[in-house]
Amino acid sequence: MRWREQWLYHWLRWRARHDVTTPPAAELGTTAIGRILVLSNTAIGDTLMSLPALHSLRQAYPQAEICLLVNPPYQALFSVLVPSLVNQVAAYDGRWRDFRRQVRHWQTWRPDLVAILHSNEPQATPLAYLSGARWRFKLPNTSRFRFLLSNREPVLDWDAFEHGIQQRMAVAQLAGGVPVPARMDLPLHPDSAAAVNTLLQHYGLPATATLIGFQPGASTTSRRWPISRHIAVAKALLQQRPEVWIAITGSPAERGLAEAIVAGVADSRVFSTAGALPLQHLPTLVQRMKVLLTPDTGIMHLAVAVGTPVVALFAVSDWRRSGPYQDLTKHQVIQKWRTCQPCLSKRCPHPEPMCMDLIAEQDVLQALHKALPPSLERS
């Protein structure tokens, strides 16, 4: 146990003993809740899965001032995506170095309610409590800090929810949210079309081309499909479908992965967009694609949210918990199994994980063909 967490735990235990006031449950879902802080400050896909819960809260509290707290790299993106759902988008990386400043800021803002949709402990629940909010909701509520929550009982863990979206919707319901469709439909940045057109023209994409995407990177090495297999599938697809062009997507940190595929395929119809667009324009690029090949990562959820079919590759994680949740008939999931027990996941020692390597090139190629319109050369 790190000393800061240990010290904070005992201090908050002492402090919470003096909190004897219980707010009336009748406040929830009424104008008595004037300010709401929503925490979803982990990965981009996690925050996208929080959008249905945000819809639920906005419908329940149309008059409230709602602030969404996200991971700093995604602040610009979500400021564009959710203006109808929240009044402001703030940033916090969830680490100790900024914890005290965040506490001071939210104590000044004085939220009435904090909904923790997806955020890391040991910072999330103490931050909600120290903000001064009367109501504090979080699921799963298995953290040792759950004594600070308004929903400390019953204790529910991740196995209580089939999918991450269901977990977030359950938090919204506790907070007085109303039932809404569990969808992640996203608006597009008004300037994105011009930016995406410029990028695609730079690579010489013909107007008649069929654009598809390959996303090789993921938040952990254990979720990545081997680069050699991306290259083999790209070569076969380009040989079988002359109309296809492939955009290799990724963050600036994933540029090396993207460029390795471009170099390995060695075809002018394959190009890298990794780090080439501001994040707020990425939804428009993804919407242009006929299909996106992707592991379990944020851009998969982005594609689902803008209506682009995905071929999603899973092994370490379970697609039923973090895979596509809407329009399931247009998406294809290839699920394999974990080869290592116990699975080290984020600490996977294999540069090309064995479990992801179980996914066969032919299965992926077949799924991509299924997602694409019929080709004259194949008919």
LODRENMAR-244346 format. One record per residue (C-alpha): residue number from 1; z, y negated, x negated; residue in three letters. Coordinates in Angstrom, 3 decimals, padded with zeros to 6 digits. Layout:
// LODRENMAR-244346
NUM|Z|Y|X|ALA
...
***
This chain:
// LODRENMAR-244346
1|000.000|000.000|000.000|MET
2|-000.966|-003.351|-001.486|ARG
3|001.875|-005.814|-001.854|TRP
4|000.322|-008.471|000.381|ARG
5|-000.077|-006.095|003.280|GLU
6|003.431|-004.735|002.799|GLN
7|004.959|-008.203|002.666|TRP
8|002.939|-009.396|005.681|LEU
9|003.903|-006.333|007.700|TYR
10|007.659|-006.802|007.210|HIS
11|007.507|-010.568|007.725|TRP
12|005.562|-010.187|010.971|LEU
13|007.958|-007.456|012.126|ARG
14|010.798|-009.932|011.665|TRP
15|008.913|-012.798|013.276|ARG
16|007.717|-010.794|016.276|ALA
17|011.308|-009.986|017.226|ARG
18|011.704|-013.608|018.269|HIS
19|008.683|-013.564|020.596|ASP
20|010.236|-012.970|023.994|VAL
21|007.689|-014.734|026.217|THR
22|005.170|-012.516|028.002|THR
23|002.202|-014.351|029.544|PRO
24|001.401|-013.522|033.177|PRO
25|-001.363|-010.954|033.557|ALA
26|-002.794|-013.053|036.388|ALA
27|-004.123|-015.480|033.744|GLU
28|-006.821|-013.057|032.618|LEU
29|-010.236|-013.784|034.056|GLY
30|-009.218|-017.261|035.251|THR
31|-009.509|-020.860|034.085|THR
32|-006.062|-020.512|032.526|ALA
33|-007.973|-019.110|029.526|ILE
34|-009.668|-022.161|028.062|GLY
35|-010.400|-021.055|024.487|ARG
36|-011.417|-017.609|023.274|ILE
37|-011.802|-016.452|019.684|LEU
38|-013.980|-013.348|019.252|VAL
39|-013.857|-011.439|015.953|LEU
40|-016.916|-009.425|014.933|SER
41|-017.115|-010.194|011.238|ASN
42|-018.240|-006.991|009.564|THR
43|-021.839|-005.766|009.136|ALA
44|-024.812|-007.218|010.996|ILE
45|-025.321|-004.085|013.089|GLY
46|-021.662|-004.105|014.107|ASP
47|-022.012|-007.678|015.326|THR
48|-025.204|-006.900|017.220|LEU
49|-023.325|-004.129|019.014|MET
50|-020.780|-006.767|020.061|SER
51|-023.339|-008.753|022.076|LEU
52|-022.837|-006.897|025.392|PRO
53|-019.087|-007.556|025.158|ALA
54|-019.834|-011.232|024.529|LEU
55|-021.966|-011.255|027.680|HIS
56|-019.032|-009.746|029.560|SER
57|-016.609|-012.396|028.328|LEU
58|-019.001|-015.274|029.017|ARG
59|-019.563|-014.053|032.578|GLN
60|-015.815|-013.830|033.141|ALA
61|-015.051|-017.200|031.532|TYR
62|-018.038|-019.497|032.178|PRO
63|-015.926|-022.590|031.594|GLN
64|-014.186|-021.413|028.410|ALA
65|-014.922|-022.545|024.888|GLU
66|-015.798|-019.355|023.010|ILE
67|-016.035|-019.098|019.235|CYS
68|-017.582|-016.069|017.554|LEU
69|-016.275|-015.297|014.065|LEU
70|-018.873|-013.458|011.950|VAL
71|-019.422|-012.473|008.338|ASN
72|-020.645|-015.557|006.402|PRO
73|-024.152|-014.209|005.519|PRO
74|-024.925|-013.823|009.230|TYR
75|-023.660|-017.163|010.513|GLN
76|-027.123|-018.772|010.627|ALA
77|-028.644|-015.751|012.377|LEU
78|-026.056|-015.538|015.137|PHE
79|-025.974|-019.295|015.597|SER
80|-029.611|-018.894|016.689|VAL
81|-029.158|-015.673|018.672|LEU
82|-026.128|-016.431|020.841|VAL
83|-026.147|-020.120|021.871|PRO
84|-025.938|-019.156|025.558|SER
85|-022.934|-016.919|024.949|LEU
86|-020.718|-018.933|022.624|VAL
87|-019.978|-022.579|021.880|ASN
88|-019.751|-022.119|018.137|GLN
89|-020.209|-019.508|015.428|VAL
90|-017.722|-019.616|012.551|ALA
91|-017.501|-017.479|009.418|ALA
92|-014.845|-015.344|007.718|TYR
93|-015.462|-012.514|005.251|ASP
94|-012.264|-010.696|006.262|GLY
95|-010.658|-010.883|002.821|ARG
96|-007.275|-012.082|001.623|TRP
97|-008.662|-014.980|-000.407|ARG
98|-009.541|-016.932|002.736|ASP
99|-006.858|-015.541|005.033|PHE
100|-004.384|-018.443|004.839|ARG
101|-007.091|-021.046|005.420|ARG
102|-008.332|-019.118|008.433|GLN
103|-004.809|-018.947|009.857|VAL
104|-004.344|-022.694|009.494|ARG
105|-007.721|-023.424|011.062|HIS
106|-007.200|-021.259|014.131|TRP
107|-003.651|-022.498|014.593|GLN
108|-005.188|-025.962|014.908|THR
109|-007.907|-024.742|017.284|TRP
110|-005.264|-022.925|019.403|ARG
111|-007.104|-020.132|021.209|PRO
112|-005.600|-018.752|024.391|ASP
113|-007.092|-015.301|023.809|LEU
114|-008.410|-013.359|020.828|VAL
115|-010.743|-010.388|021.326|ALA
116|-011.161|-008.302|018.170|ILE
117|-014.436|-006.464|018.760|LEU
118|-015.002|-005.256|015.198|HIS
119|-013.026|-006.525|012.229|SER
120|-011.146|-005.079|009.296|ASN
121|-007.431|-004.586|008.920|GLU
122|-004.959|-005.539|007.617|PRO
123|-006.255|-009.053|008.214|GLN
124|-007.689|-008.961|011.767|ALA
125|-004.644|-008.363|013.962|THR
126|-002.283|-010.602|011.941|PRO
127|-004.888|-013.379|012.115|LEU
128|-005.091|-013.002|015.896|ALA
129|-001.299|-013.174|016.177|TYR
130|-000.809|-016.076|013.776|LEU
131|-003.489|-018.112|015.563|SER
132|-000.934|-018.595|018.320|GLY
133|-003.054|-016.933|021.007|ALA
134|-001.063|-015.699|023.996|ARG
135|-003.403|-012.716|024.430|TRP
136|-004.615|-010.433|021.626|ARG
137|-006.771|-007.382|022.306|PHE
138|-008.200|-004.766|019.949|LYS
139|-009.460|-001.186|020.132|LEU
140|-008.925|001.171|018.452|PRO
141|-005.296|000.033|018.329|ASN
142|-004.174|002.523|015.680|THR
143|-003.368|-000.036|012.968|SER
144|000.243|-000.361|011.829|ARG
145|-000.046|-003.959|013.077|PHE
146|-000.623|-002.879|016.693|ARG
147|002.860|-004.146|017.615|PHE
148|001.244|-007.615|017.529|LEU
149|-001.355|-006.719|020.166|LEU
150|-001.191|-007.290|023.897|SER
151|-002.557|-003.732|024.306|ASN
152|-000.295|-001.903|021.866|ARG
153|-000.088|001.061|024.281|GLU
154|-001.637|003.515|024.946|PRO
155|-002.850|004.208|021.433|VAL
156|-006.599|004.961|021.346|LEU
157|-008.594|005.917|018.255|ASP
158|-012.354|005.994|017.609|TRP
159|-012.687|009.406|019.239|ASP
160|-011.803|007.800|022.575|ALA
161|-015.246|006.152|022.625|PHE
162|-018.658|007.791|022.488|GLU
163|-020.448|004.728|021.093|HIS
164|-019.482|001.516|019.335|GLY
165|-020.838|-000.565|022.198|ILE
166|-018.503|001.243|024.589|GLN
167|-015.559|000.446|022.307|GLN
168|-016.408|-003.256|022.313|ARG
169|-016.946|-003.295|026.074|MET
170|-013.499|-001.726|026.499|ALA
171|-011.973|-004.601|024.508|VAL
172|-013.801|-007.111|026.704|ALA
173|-012.517|-005.375|029.825|GLN
174|-008.935|-005.587|028.574|LEU
175|-009.524|-009.297|027.990|ALA
176|-010.609|-009.851|031.592|GLY
177|-014.334|-009.368|031.044|GLY
178|-016.579|-008.360|033.901|VAL
179|-019.025|-005.411|034.031|PRO
180|-022.466|-006.279|032.632|VAL
181|-025.427|-004.178|031.432|PRO
182|-024.686|-002.849|027.943|ALA
183|-027.816|-004.338|026.368|ARG
184|-028.488|-006.258|023.142|MET
185|-031.545|-008.245|024.225|ASP
186|-032.144|-011.074|021.767|LEU
187|-033.969|-014.402|021.924|PRO
188|-036.204|-015.364|019.007|LEU
189|-035.971|-018.450|016.805|HIS
190|-038.532|-021.022|018.035|PRO
191|-039.842|-021.601|014.508|ASP
192|-040.044|-017.931|013.575|SER
193|-043.613|-017.274|014.707|ALA
194|-045.026|-019.784|012.240|ALA
195|-042.873|-018.479|009.389|ALA
196|-043.817|-014.862|010.062|VAL
197|-047.527|-015.700|010.425|ASN
198|-047.475|-017.470|007.069|THR
199|-045.836|-014.484|005.412|LEU
200|-048.257|-011.944|006.863|LEU
201|-051.290|-014.098|006.017|GLN
202|-050.028|-014.275|002.445|HIS
203|-050.389|-010.491|002.222|TYR
204|-053.787|-010.512|003.903|GLY
205|-052.779|-008.668|007.069|LEU
206|-055.870|-008.418|009.329|PRO
207|-055.560|-009.421|012.977|ALA
208|-056.512|-005.862|013.981|THR
209|-053.928|-004.177|011.764|ALA
210|-051.158|-001.977|013.137|THR
211|-047.985|-003.206|011.423|LEU
212|-045.072|-000.842|010.953|ILE
213|-041.840|-001.228|009.000|GLY
214|-039.947|000.881|006.477|PHE
215|-036.288|-000.006|005.877|GLN
216|-035.126|001.947|002.789|PRO
217|-031.754|000.279|002.282|GLY
218|-028.452|000.719|004.084|ALA
219|-024.900|-000.519|003.723|SER
220|-023.982|002.611|001.747|THR
221|-025.993|004.874|-000.543|THR
222|-024.967|007.855|001.595|SER
223|-027.111|006.600|004.494|ARG
224|-030.349|006.107|002.530|ARG
225|-033.337|008.422|002.765|TRP
226|-034.743|009.102|-000.732|PRO
227|-037.316|006.618|-002.041|ILE
228|-039.590|009.492|-003.081|SER
229|-039.791|010.609|000.543|ARG
230|-040.608|007.101|001.760|HIS
231|-043.472|007.022|-000.734|ILE
232|-044.811|010.426|000.313|ALA
233|-044.723|009.547|004.024|VAL
234|-046.363|006.160|003.406|ALA
235|-049.222|007.755|001.442|LYS
236|-049.846|010.369|004.109|ALA
237|-049.707|007.825|006.923|LEU
238|-052.111|005.430|005.224|LEU
239|-054.548|008.251|004.528|GLN
240|-054.477|009.405|008.146|GLN
241|-054.489|005.939|009.726|ARG
242|-056.651|003.281|008.047|PRO
243|-055.522|000.657|010.583|GLU
244|-051.859|000.886|009.512|VAL
245|-050.151|-001.640|007.234|TRP
246|-046.548|-001.120|006.105|ILE
247|-043.981|-003.867|005.565|ALA
248|-041.014|-002.747|003.462|ILE
249|-038.020|-004.669|004.773|THR
250|-034.667|-005.388|003.201|GLY
251|-032.192|-007.986|002.053|SER
252|-032.555|-009.818|-001.268|PRO
253|-030.189|-007.213|-002.771|ALA
254|-032.556|-004.463|-001.603|GLU
255|-035.664|-005.977|-003.178|ARG
256|-035.635|-003.343|-005.922|GLY
257|-035.766|-000.506|-003.378|LEU
258|-038.657|-002.165|-001.556|ALA
259|-040.622|-002.841|-004.718|GLU
260|-040.149|000.763|-005.868|ALA
261|-041.883|001.957|-002.699|ILE
262|-044.692|-000.594|-003.060|VAL
263|-045.256|000.495|-006.658|ALA
264|-045.053|004.173|-005.786|GLY
265|-047.613|003.959|-002.968|VAL
266|-049.921|001.617|-004.914|ALA
267|-051.944|000.545|-001.868|ASP
268|-052.651|-003.064|-000.843|SER
269|-051.687|-002.199|002.717|ARG
270|-048.050|-001.805|001.646|VAL
271|-046.052|-004.929|000.831|PHE
272|-042.430|-005.982|000.478|SER
273|-040.752|-008.559|002.718|THR
274|-037.284|-007.941|001.247|ALA
275|-035.611|-011.319|000.927|GLY
276|-038.855|-013.111|001.785|ALA
277|-037.694|-014.578|005.105|LEU
278|-034.547|-016.412|006.176|PRO
279|-032.467|-013.978|008.200|LEU
280|-032.932|-015.916|011.435|GLN
281|-036.691|-015.196|011.294|HIS
282|-036.307|-011.447|010.753|LEU
283|-036.148|-010.594|014.498|PRO
284|-039.646|-012.001|015.007|THR
285|-041.045|-009.985|012.093|LEU
286|-039.452|-006.816|013.455|VAL
287|-040.769|-007.527|016.944|GLN
288|-044.313|-007.626|015.487|ARG
289|-043.975|-004.019|014.319|MET
290|-045.197|-001.074|016.357|LYS
291|-042.365|001.061|014.963|VAL
292|-039.625|000.797|012.357|LEU
293|-038.541|003.700|010.133|LEU
294|-034.877|003.086|009.363|THR
295|-031.566|004.692|008.483|PRO
296|-028.307|003.802|010.243|ASP
297|-028.195|000.111|009.355|THR
298|-028.273|-003.351|010.877|GLY
299|-032.035|-003.757|011.151|ILE
300|-032.136|-000.614|013.306|MET
301|-029.981|-002.378|015.905|HIS
302|-032.061|-005.526|015.487|LEU
303|-035.226|-003.568|016.277|ALA
304|-033.625|-002.026|019.360|VAL
305|-032.524|-005.480|020.491|ALA
306|-036.045|-006.959|020.266|VAL
307|-037.718|-003.929|021.854|GLY
308|-039.345|-002.359|018.777|THR
309|-039.322|001.470|018.754|PRO
310|-037.402|003.030|015.889|VAL
311|-037.508|006.321|014.053|VAL
312|-033.861|006.463|013.045|ALA
313|-032.556|008.791|010.326|LEU
314|-028.967|010.061|010.487|PHE
315|-026.823|012.534|008.563|ALA
316|-023.528|011.054|007.354|VAL
317|-023.037|009.168|010.625|SER
318|-023.492|010.377|014.191|ASP
319|-026.274|008.660|016.134|TRP
320|-024.325|009.116|019.365|ARG
321|-021.726|006.694|018.022|ARG
322|-023.837|004.153|016.147|SER
323|-027.467|004.830|017.052|GLY
324|-029.781|003.283|019.663|PRO
325|-027.976|002.720|022.969|TYR
326|-030.673|001.266|025.210|GLN
327|-034.301|002.138|026.076|ASP
328|-033.724|005.617|024.655|LEU
329|-037.115|006.924|025.754|THR
330|-038.918|004.693|023.241|LYS
331|-036.748|005.609|020.238|HIS
332|-036.658|008.788|018.146|GLN
333|-033.626|010.001|016.217|VAL
334|-033.639|012.633|013.487|ILE
335|-030.076|013.870|012.992|GLN
336|-029.035|016.219|010.189|LYS
337|-025.574|017.272|009.049|TRP
338|-023.126|016.425|006.310|ARG
339|-023.504|018.701|003.294|THR
340|-020.228|017.744|001.598|CYS
341|-016.781|018.437|003.048|GLN
342|-014.987|016.181|002.959|PRO
343|-017.727|013.542|003.107|CYS
344|-017.066|010.689|000.680|LEU
345|-019.356|008.358|002.685|SER
346|-018.972|004.922|001.051|LYS
347|-018.023|006.599|-002.242|ARG
348|-020.887|009.082|-002.237|CYS
349|-021.624|009.989|-005.890|PRO
350|-025.222|011.084|-005.254|HIS
351|-027.963|008.477|-005.921|PRO
352|-030.085|010.327|-003.362|GLU
353|-027.642|011.959|-000.911|PRO
354|-028.218|015.639|-000.242|MET
355|-027.541|015.330|003.473|CYS
356|-030.208|012.665|003.965|MET
357|-032.577|014.696|001.824|ASP
358|-032.428|017.397|004.518|LEU
359|-034.691|015.184|006.645|ILE
360|-038.202|016.530|006.115|ALA
361|-041.192|014.294|005.413|GLU
362|-043.287|016.115|007.996|GLN
363|-040.733|015.475|010.738|ASP
364|-040.692|011.762|009.940|VAL
365|-044.481|011.581|009.750|LEU
366|-044.802|013.324|013.099|GLN
367|-042.298|010.931|014.683|ALA
368|-044.184|007.894|013.365|LEU
369|-047.481|009.199|014.749|HIS
370|-045.794|009.775|018.100|LYS
371|-044.618|006.149|018.187|ALA
372|-048.035|004.715|017.299|LEU
373|-051.027|004.285|019.623|PRO
374|-053.812|006.863|019.280|PRO
375|-056.004|006.320|016.257|SER
376|-059.777|006.701|016.500|LEU
377|-059.738|008.503|013.171|GLU
378|-057.266|011.081|014.551|ARG
379|-058.716|011.516|018.031|SER
***
